[in-house]
Amino acid sequence: MHKFHFIKRFFVGIAAALLSTSFLFRLSPSTHAYTFTPDDALYSQAAVLYNVDSQQIVFEKNADQPQAPGHLAQIMTAIVVIELCSDLDQTTITADNELYDVLYRYDPDDVRYADIYNGDTLSVREYLYALLLTSSCEAALILEDYFSTDSESLVDRMNQKAKDLGCTATTFTNATGLYDPAQTTTARDMLTITNYALSLDGFEEIADTREYAPQITNTENHPSSDEWIWTHSNTMMQESSDYYYAGAEGIKTGNLNESGRSVITKATKDGNTYLVVLMNAPFTDEEDKLQYYHLEDAISLFQWAFSALSYTTLLEDDEELAEVEVANSDGNSYVLVRPENDCVMLWCDDVDITAVQRVIELEQNVQAPIDAGQQLGMISLKFSGEVIAQVPLVAVSSVDRSFSKFNLYALQNFPHSPWFRYGLIAGSICTVLYILICIYASYRAKRNVTPEDPIHLIPHVTDFTDRPQLNWKRSETVFYHGPNHNESKNTDAKKEQKSENETASAIHK
């Protein structure tokens, strides 16, 4: 049965991995190059405040400084399990307390329990509730054992997933989040991991639950269901807590003696949602009194964000910002340009928008015709020396072309145009090719001439004795002819006849 579950999880995992890649771009935090500074200083060593709606980081502190994740690492444990398990409710696992032996190696104050005893049978979803609400180390070990194979452990999958999500400074060494000097991450990477987790079916529902009572299947360990309830460790959700914050949602806490207190939580107010990551806040104050500075920091950041940050129009689309010279126009030789659209950004009310610098770049050598709305430049908005937005500049109106101006311009500039150069090059190439062809043709013709037979060059001797006398004058043109073939035959015939007559006469005598 266990082998069957593994095969099923293997194929589900492949499908989940392929599906997850489509979320990476959407879920990656926006890298706007500007942030604002809250009024109060923070106790936490690292922090990131993220606006979920605009996908914009509005404040950060040591966001790329290495930190121990603590129990926040269990968010990645939950991600891998959710992607590997095809049915969170029907897949059940029985607890084996032999897995807990490893917990004795760690500081007892760091280990979190959910009272999961040997023989308890729970669904994967219930183990996830124990993991995310109470940071249960038992649940983490049970899930790690069930979803690991001989070839690849759950921790291997956690590290591979972190790489797939683009985390550049995260390394996991265990599924519990208990302290290991080699197990590190950053506030920025944890923001990326949490954003991805919130996109998975079931994660947010579990992570935001205030309390949960598992279904009891082992009455010997848990005789009363009323006594086995898991309450979320983020007390910002509890109205009875001194740290209650209206609109706060749980997600995850993590506390280690070696790395302080950490929390990732979310809050919504007036249609705006913020996600905060706080890491390594001290346990005690200067007088060694126990403190919950991570929760104080979270409340402070939420209060500042909801009161001081709002969407502000930095650039309106009806502002005529510059004019562009247009050549060969019929009438006005300039056209005004405006932003293609409004530029609305999340802004701190305490920061004057006049601090935003406008840098305009316009196109050169613009030729008519121009259509209204055609892009003719770009405006960059800079704050503290960094570009925070870029908006295309478009023509306010259309500009027609002048036929006479355009033809005169084309005539004047034709010798300087690339087409003219291309024509010269093409003509030169054709001329050279023609000359080469002629040379080659002449060479071939000479080789194909047949030399005259020398016998035809010997002149013929012509007998003029028997030829009729022609009366001609010296002044007349004399044409010299070669021997006529017919005349030669007649002459030979006469000679034969004369010879025959002489022979007959001799006989007669």
ROBATOR-324646 format. One record per residue (C-alpha): residue in one letter; residue number from 1; x, y, z. Coordinates in pm, whole numbers. Layout:
N
NODE type seq      u      v      w
NODE    A NUM      X      Y      Z
...
This chain:
509
NODE type seq      u      v      w
NODE    M   1      0      0      0
NODE    H   2    284    236     90
NODE    K   3    448    166   -248
NODE    F   4    121    243   -427
NODE    H   5     92    574   -247
NODE    F   6    447    660   -344
NODE    I   7    382    594   -715
NODE    K   8     71    804   -703
NODE    R   9    253   1083   -522
NODE    F  10    535   1067   -777
NODE    F  11    308   1146  -1073
NODE    V  12    110   1403   -878
NODE    G  13    439   1568   -786
NODE    I  14    545   1592  -1151
NODE    A  15    212   1752  -1245
NODE    A  16    236   1994   -956
NODE    A  17    590   2092  -1052
NODE    L  18    485   2171  -1408
NODE    L  19    186   2368  -1285
NODE    S  20    390   2563  -1035
NODE    T  21    615   2715  -1300
NODE    S  22    321   2914  -1436
NODE    F  23    289   3092  -1102
NODE    L  24    650   3198  -1062
NODE    F  25    633   3525  -1249
NODE    R  26    305   3630  -1097
NODE    L  27    408   3541   -742
NODE    S  28    758   3683   -744
NODE    P  29    771   4002   -537
NODE    S  30    790   4320   -738
NODE    T  31   1136   4466   -749
NODE    H  32   1039   4833   -739
NODE    A  33   1350   5030   -662
NODE    Y  34   1192   5245   -392
NODE    T  35   1074   5189    -39
NODE    F  36    964   5411    246
NODE    T  37   1069   5425    608
NODE    P  38    815   5373    887
NODE    D  39    799   5604   1185
NODE    D  40    907   5349   1446
NODE    A  41   1228   5149   1454
NODE    L  42   1202   4770   1452
NODE    Y  43   1342   4518   1695
NODE    S  44   1360   4243   1432
NODE    Q  45   1692   4194   1257
NODE    A  46   1530   4149    916
NODE    A  47   1193   4259    779
NODE    V  48    993   4291    459
NODE    L  49    655   4463    420
NODE    Y  50    478   4364    101
NODE    N  51    160   4500    -56
NODE    V  52    -23   4197   -193
NODE    D  53   -249   4395   -427
NODE    S  54     26   4583   -612
NODE    Q  55    286   4306   -555
NODE    Q  56    521   4573   -426
NODE    I  57    770   4573   -141
NODE    V  58    709   4903     40
NODE    F  59    962   4856    318
NODE    E  60   1256   4629    385
NODE    K  61   1531   4592    643
NODE    N  62   1825   4360    591
NODE    A  63   1606   4165    350
NODE    D  64   1901   3976    203
NODE    Q  65   2088   3912    526
NODE    P  66   2117   3537    611
NODE    Q  67   1889   3427    894
NODE    A  68   1794   3098   1056
NODE    P  69   1437   3022    942
NODE    G  70   1337   2838   1258
NODE    H  71    990   2690   1234
NODE    L  72    919   2912    932
NODE    A  73   1090   2633    735
NODE    Q  74    774   2429    791
NODE    I  75    602   2645    527
NODE    M  76    823   2476    268
NODE    T  77    754   2138    430
NODE    A  78    383   2203    379
NODE    I  79    436   2314     16
NODE    V  80    613   1992    -82
NODE    V  81    358   1771     98
NODE    I  82     60   1949    -64
NODE    E  83    213   1906   -409
NODE    L  84    298   1539   -353
NODE    C  85    -30   1428   -193
NODE    S  86   -321   1381   -432
NODE    D  87   -584   1357   -153
NODE    L  88   -513   1533    175
NODE    D  89   -820   1388    344
NODE    Q  90   -813   1025    232
NODE    T  91   -439    974    272
NODE    T  92   -379    870    635
NODE    I  93    -61    802    830
NODE    T  94    -19    631   1166
NODE    A  95    225    796   1405
NODE    D  96    534    606   1509
NODE    N  97    705    746   1816
NODE    E  98   1039    599   1710
NODE    L  99   1063    892   1472
NODE    Y 100   1070   1129   1767
NODE    D 101   1408   1010   1895
NODE    V 102   1586   1270   1682
NODE    L 103   1411   1549   1874
NODE    Y 104   1617   1481   2185
NODE    R 105   1923   1619   2009
NODE    Y 106   1783   1972   2012
NODE    D 107   1717   2235   2275
NODE    P 108   1393   2125   2447
NODE    D 109   1269   2485   2448
NODE    D 110   1283   2488   2067
NODE    V 111   1079   2170   2013
NODE    R 112    704   2217   1960
NODE    Y 113    453   1937   2017
NODE    A 114     92   1880   1915
NODE    D 115     33   1576   2140
NODE    I 116     52   1330   1852
NODE    Y 117    126    998   2018
NODE    N 118    230    655   1897
NODE    G 119    -56    484   1712
NODE    D 120   -254    801   1633
NODE    T 121   -386    785   1280
NODE    L 122   -449   1120   1114
NODE    S 123   -504   1241    761
NODE    V 124   -236   1440    584
NODE    R 125   -456   1749    610
NODE    E 126   -472   1709    989
NODE    Y 127    -96   1676   1010
NODE    L 128    -72   2001    813
NODE    Y 129   -301   2172   1064
NODE    A 130    -73   2055   1347
NODE    L 131    233   2171   1151
NODE    L 132    115   2520   1059
NODE    L 133    -84   2609   1371
NODE    T 134    141   2472   1644
NODE    S 135    477   2421   1462
NODE    S 136    445   2052   1556
NODE    C 137    779   1878   1520
NODE    E 138    601   1539   1541
NODE    A 139    391   1623   1236
NODE    A 140    701   1741   1046
NODE    L 141    889   1416   1116
NODE    I 142    589   1195   1027
NODE    L 143    534   1377    696
NODE    E 144    905   1374    618
NODE    D 145    922    997    674
NODE    Y 146    612    922    467
NODE    F 147    696   1140    169
NODE    S 148   1066   1053    147
NODE    T 149   1211    779    -71
NODE    D 150   1542    601    -91
NODE    S 151   1642    817   -386
NODE    E 152   1508   1153   -270
NODE    S 153   1417   1278     73
NODE    L 154   1156   1539    158
NODE    V 155   1437   1781    248
NODE    D 156   1590   1732    -99
NODE    R 157   1257   1826   -250
NODE    M 158   1237   2130    -24
NODE    N 159   1573   2257   -148
NODE    Q 160   1486   2189   -510
NODE    K 161   1159   2374   -471
NODE    A 162   1340   2673   -322
NODE    K 163   1566   2683   -629
NODE    D 164   1268   2651   -862
NODE    L 165   1107   2951   -695
NODE    G 166   1419   3160   -744
NODE    C 167   1542   3161   -384
NODE    T 168   1914   3234   -397
NODE    A 169   2010   3219    -29
NODE    T 170   1802   2936    117
NODE    T 171   1920   2594    232
NODE    F 172   1711   2345    430
NODE    T 173   1862   2062    635
NODE    N 174   1550   1934    812
NODE    A 175   1172   1950    785
NODE    T 176   1112   2068   1142
NODE    G 177   1299   2397   1123
NODE    L 178   1500   2314   1437
NODE    Y 179   1834   2488   1459
NODE    D 180   2115   2387   1229
NODE    P 181   2392   2636   1140
NODE    A 182   2372   2517    778
NODE    Q 183   1997   2586    756
NODE    T 184   1963   2946    641
NODE    T 185   1736   3175    445
NODE    T 186   1654   3545    407
NODE    A 187   1347   3759    464
NODE    R 188   1319   3812     89
NODE    D 189   1334   3439     14
NODE    M 190   1075   3367    283
NODE    L 191    846   3622    122
NODE    T 192    882   3440   -211
NODE    I 193    817   3101    -48
NODE    T 194    511   3228    142
NODE    N 195    362   3395   -166
NODE    Y 196    389   3067   -351
NODE    A 197    239   2870    -61
NODE    L 198    -62   3103    -57
NODE    S 199   -129   3014   -422
NODE    L 200   -173   2642   -341
NODE    D 201   -515   2497   -277
NODE    G 202   -573   2442     92
NODE    F 203   -268   2617    233
NODE    E 204   -421   2955    320
NODE    E 205   -732   2793    465
NODE    I 206   -516   2586    700
NODE    A 207   -263   2858    784
NODE    D 208   -531   3116    872
NODE    T 209   -739   2891   1098
NODE    R 210   -755   3010   1460
NODE    E 211   -805   2664   1608
NODE    Y 212   -867   2309   1489
NODE    A 213   -981   1985   1656
NODE    P 214   -859   1669   1480
NODE    Q 215  -1075   1364   1431
NODE    I 216   -988   1115   1704
NODE    T 217   -922    756   1598
NODE    N 218   -722    644   1903
NODE    T 219   -936    687   2215
NODE    E 220   -668    541   2436
NODE    N 221   -443    838   2365
NODE    H 222   -720   1097   2343
NODE    P 223  -1030    992   2536
NODE    S 224  -1197   1334   2507
NODE    S 225  -1218   1528   2183
NODE    D 226  -1272   1853   2372
NODE    E 227   -923   1831   2514
NODE    W 228   -737   1791   2186
NODE    I 229   -754   2130   2013
NODE    W 230   -476   2302   1822
NODE    T 231   -466   2681   1853
NODE    H 232   -271   2903   1616
NODE    S 233     53   3026   1770
NODE    N 234      5   3374   1619
NODE    T 235   -185   3545   1900
NODE    M 236   -257   3848   1679
NODE    M 237   -566   3650   1575
NODE    Q 238   -699   3605   1929
NODE    E 239   -922   3880   2060
NODE    S 240   -821   3798   2416
NODE    S 241   -453   3857   2342
NODE    D 242   -263   4176   2421
NODE    Y 243   -133   4159   2065
NODE    Y 244   -467   4120   1892
NODE    Y 245   -489   4307   1562
NODE    A 246   -819   4327   1377
NODE    G 247   -788   4181   1027
NODE    A 248   -472   3985   1100
NODE    E 249   -437   3636    951
NODE    G 250   -213   3371   1104
NODE    I 251     15   3197    851
NODE    K 252    324   3102   1061
NODE    T 253    544   3176   1362
NODE    G 254    887   3041   1449
NODE    N 255   1092   3074   1766
NODE    L 256   1442   2944   1834
NODE    N 257   1676   3036   2116
NODE    E 258   1960   3061   1865
NODE    S 259   1777   3290   1623
NODE    G 260   1506   3472   1817
NODE    R 261   1140   3512   1732
NODE    S 262   1003   3519   1378
NODE    V 263    660   3562   1225
NODE    I 264    499   3580    883
NODE    T 265    150   3721    893
NODE    K 266   -100   3907    681
NODE    A 267   -363   4176    744
NODE    T 268   -640   4335    538
NODE    K 269   -807   4671    591
NODE    D 270  -1010   4901    366
NODE    G 271   -947   4677     66
NODE    N 272   -568   4676    107
NODE    T 273   -373   4365    206
NODE    Y 274    -20   4358    343
NODE    L 275    208   4064    415
NODE    V 276    492   4107    663
NODE    V 277    800   3892    722
NODE    L 278    987   3951   1048
NODE    M 279   1291   3750   1156
NODE    N 280   1520   3727   1456
NODE    A 281   1355   3954   1710
NODE    P 282   1499   3920   2065
NODE    F 283   1321   3711   2328
NODE    T 284   1382   3952   2613
NODE    D 285   1438   4319   2681
NODE    E 286   1734   4482   2848
NODE    E 287   1602   4378   3187
NODE    D 288   1576   4019   3070
NODE    K 289   1197   4027   3073
NODE    L 290   1019   3808   2817
NODE    Q 291    899   4008   2519
NODE    Y 292    715   3942   2192
NODE    Y 293    890   4200   1983
NODE    H 294    811   4019   1657
NODE    L 295    439   4078   1717
NODE    E 296    499   4438   1822
NODE    D 297    692   4496   1500
NODE    A 298    414   4340   1294
NODE    I 299    148   4560   1452
NODE    S 300    367   4869   1411
NODE    L 301    423   4802   1041
NODE    F 302     56   4731    975
NODE    Q 303    -55   5049   1148
NODE    W 304    196   5255    954
NODE    A 305    109   5095    619
NODE    F 306   -267   5137    653
NODE    S 307   -238   5498    773
NODE    A 308     53   5638    576
NODE    L 309     43   5454    242
NODE    S 310   -215   5513    -27
NODE    Y 311   -246   5500   -404
NODE    T 312   -135   5835   -546
NODE    T 313   -141   5965   -903
NODE    L 314    213   6067   -988
NODE    L 315    138   6138  -1354
NODE    E 316   -189   6218  -1532
NODE    D 317   -259   6117  -1890
NODE    D 318   -389   6463  -1989
NODE    E 319    -70   6651  -1905
NODE    E 320     93   6804  -2214
NODE    L 321    456   6760  -2122
NODE    A 322    658   6852  -2432
NODE    E 323    643   6915  -2805
NODE    V 324    813   6723  -3083
NODE    E 325    929   6879  -3409
NODE    V 326    772   6709  -3712
NODE    A 327    936   6740  -4056
NODE    N 328    740   6760  -4384
NODE    S 329    418   6847  -4205
NODE    D 330    121   7010  -4370
NODE    G 331     69   7309  -4143
NODE    N 332    196   7302  -3784
NODE    S 333    552   7168  -3763
NODE    Y 334    520   7062  -3396
NODE    V 335    301   6816  -3209
NODE    L 336    240   6802  -2834
NODE    V 337    291   6480  -2639
NODE    R 338    125   6347  -2323
NODE    P 339    155   6032  -2104
NODE    E 340    -14   5731  -2257
NODE    N 341   -186   5655  -1925
NODE    D 342   -204   5767  -1565
NODE    C 343     77   5655  -1337
NODE    V 344    -79   5555  -1005
NODE    M 345    152   5408   -743
NODE    L 346    149   5319   -377
NODE    W 347    296   5622   -207
NODE    C 348    374   5748    141
NODE    D 349    159   6045    235
NODE    D 350    450   6202    422
NODE    V 351    663   6218    105
NODE    D 352    589   6508   -131
NODE    I 353    539   6387   -488
NODE    T 354    745   6684   -607
NODE    A 355   1042   6479   -492
NODE    V 356    977   6260   -796
NODE    Q 357   1203   6364  -1084
NODE    R 358   1072   6353  -1440
NODE    V 359   1314   6263  -1717
NODE    I 360   1174   6302  -2070
NODE    E 361   1327   6143  -2379
NODE    L 362   1179   6238  -2719
NODE    E 363   1231   6081  -3059
NODE    Q 364   1444   6269  -3309
NODE    N 365   1392   6327  -3685
NODE    V 366   1020   6262  -3667
NODE    Q 367    849   6262  -4009
NODE    A 368    489   6332  -4095
NODE    P 369    232   6182  -4101
NODE    I 370    172   6138  -3727
NODE    D 371   -137   5973  -3582
NODE    A 372   -290   6081  -3254
NODE    G 373   -178   5837  -2985
NODE    Q 374    143   5741  -3168
NODE    Q 375    438   5694  -2930
NODE    L 376    700   5966  -2968
NODE    G 377    900   5931  -2650
NODE    M 378    925   5806  -2292
NODE    I 379    908   5966  -1950
NODE    S 380   1092   5811  -1655
NODE    L 381    997   5884  -1296
NODE    K 382   1291   5881  -1054
NODE    F 383   1289   5881   -677
NODE    S 384   1609   5891   -474
NODE    G 385   1804   5846   -797
NODE    E 386   1624   5525   -895
NODE    V 387   1375   5478  -1179
NODE    I 388   1042   5382  -1023
NODE    A 389    823   5394  -1335
NODE    Q 390    834   5452  -1710
NODE    V 391    540   5572  -1919
NODE    P 392    529   5612  -2301
NODE    L 393    465   5962  -2439
NODE    V 394    215   5979  -2726
NODE    A 395    104   6245  -2974
NODE    V 396   -191   6457  -2865
NODE    S 397   -313   6514  -3222
NODE    S 398   -253   6397  -3578
NODE    V 399    -21   6569  -3826
NODE    D 400    -69   6528  -4202
NODE    R 401    215   6508  -4454
NODE    S 402    285   6782  -4709
NODE    F 403    325   6623  -5054
NODE    S 404    556   6892  -5191
NODE    K 405    773   6913  -4878
NODE    F 406    809   6538  -4862
NODE    N 407    911   6503  -5229
NODE    L 408   1166   6784  -5196
NODE    Y 409   1300   6626  -4880
NODE    A 410   1325   6286  -5047
NODE    L 411   1508   6435  -5349
NODE    Q 412   1757   6623  -5132
NODE    N 413   1829   6332  -4906
NODE    F 414   1830   6053  -5162
NODE    P 415   2213   6066  -5213
NODE    H 416   2249   6030  -4837
NODE    S 417   1993   5759  -4800
NODE    P 418   2089   5398  -4738
NODE    W 419   1900   5294  -5052
NODE    F 420   2132   5508  -5261
NODE    R 421   2434   5339  -5105
NODE    Y 422   2274   5000  -5152
NODE    G 423   2214   5085  -5521
NODE    L 424   2576   5185  -5576
NODE    I 425   2698   4870  -5414
NODE    A 426   2459   4653  -5615
NODE    G 427   2553   4830  -5942
NODE    S 428   2923   4789  -5873
NODE    I 429   2878   4422  -5802
NODE    C 430   2676   4370  -6123
NODE    T 431   2939   4555  -6330
NODE    V 432   3222   4345  -6197
NODE    L 433   3022   4029  -6258
NODE    Y 434   2948   4137  -6618
NODE    I 435   3318   4203  -6689
NODE    L 436   3416   3868  -6543
NODE    I 437   3151   3695  -6754
NODE    C 438   3279   3866  -7071
NODE    I 439   3638   3766  -6997
NODE    Y 440   3532   3412  -6934
NODE    A 441   3323   3401  -7254
NODE    S 442   3619   3529  -7460
NODE    Y 443   3846   3270  -7307
NODE    R 444   3599   2993  -7385
NODE    A 445   3559   3115  -7746
NODE    K 446   3933   3106  -7810
NODE    R 447   3962   2755  -7679
NODE    N 448   3679   2634  -7907
NODE    V 449   3833   2770  -8240
NODE    T 450   3945   2479  -8476
NODE    P 451   4283   2550  -8654
NODE    E 452   4286   2548  -9042
NODE    D 453   4424   2237  -9225
NODE    P 454   4761   2341  -9384
NODE    I 455   4667   2184  -9718
NODE    H 456   4401   2447  -9769
NODE    L 457   4662   2718  -9739
NODE    I 458   4863   2606 -10062
NODE    P 459   4764   2822 -10360
NODE    H 460   4625   2647 -10674
NODE    V 461   4796   2687 -11012
NODE    T 462   4553   2803 -11276
NODE    D 463   4599   2742 -11647
NODE    F 464   4483   3043 -11844
NODE    T 465   4575   2908 -12191
NODE    D 466   4239   2756 -12262
NODE    R 467   4032   3018 -12099
NODE    P 468   3840   3253 -12322
NODE    Q 469   4001   3585 -12376
NODE    L 470   3821   3863 -12203
NODE    N 471   3834   4212 -12323
NODE    W 472   3905   4433 -12030
NODE    K 473   4071   4758 -11970
NODE    R 474   4345   4832 -11725
NODE    S 475   4126   5086 -11564
NODE    E 476   3869   4822 -11481
NODE    T 477   3886   4638 -11160
NODE    V 478   4044   4301 -11189
NODE    F 479   3910   4026 -10974
NODE    Y 480   4121   3726 -10917
NODE    H 481   3932   3411 -10868
NODE    G 482   4044   3076 -10762
NODE    P 483   3991   2786 -10998
NODE    N 484   3629   2725 -11083
NODE    H 485   3532   2372 -11028
NODE    N 486   3295   2358 -11329
NODE    E 487   3547   2526 -11561
NODE    S 488   3809   2274 -11451
NODE    K 489   3578   1994 -11546
NODE    N 490   3510   2150 -11889
NODE    T 491   3881   2194 -11950
NODE    D 492   3953   1835 -11863
NODE    A 493   3677   1722 -12092
NODE    K 494   3815   1925 -12383
NODE    K 495   4160   1783 -12325
NODE    E 496   4023   1429 -12330
NODE    Q 497   3828   1503 -12652
NODE    K 498   4136   1653 -12817
NODE    S 499   4341   1354 -12718
NODE    E 500   4082   1119 -12863
NODE    N 501   4070   1316 -13189
NODE    E 502   4448   1305 -13222
NODE    T 503   4450    932 -13157
NODE    A 504   4180    872 -13420
NODE    S 505   4361   1082 -13675
NODE    A 506   4680    890 -13622
NODE    I 507   4506    563 -13671
NODE    H 508   4339    690 -13979
NODE    K 509   4666    791 -14124
